[in-house]
């Protein structure tokens, strides 16, 4: 009986198994690298959490913002006031919001500004002149 073909078939299977083992080792090494990165990131997050938690006592107390009415203009109006350097009139706010300067739009904006005054978000410095609450 000639066992040479059997040994050659065995060599082919050994080579395939060796290649598979090398491939798996390479994948394991890559996964170890990714695991180290993830663990380092977790450590950094834990340090950040600890630092922020330690600093919370030093931050000034902040009152919660009032619930704004359900209308897309309210956050935009507040953004306009956050960028403003002084008091604004309803017409100025309309212009900043790119609303057409029609009386109905100006009056609608004035009504929204008055509502923000009632919610204690804005103050009316002079009649028709609004500023952010200090």
Secondary structure, 3 states (H helix, E strand, C coil): CCCHHHHHHHHHHHHHHHHHHHHHHHHHHHHHHHHHHHHHHHHHHHHHHHHHHHHHHHCCCCCCCCCCCCCHHHHHHHHHHHHCCCCECHHHHHHHCCCCCCHHHHHHHHHHHHHHHHCCCEEEEECCEEEECC
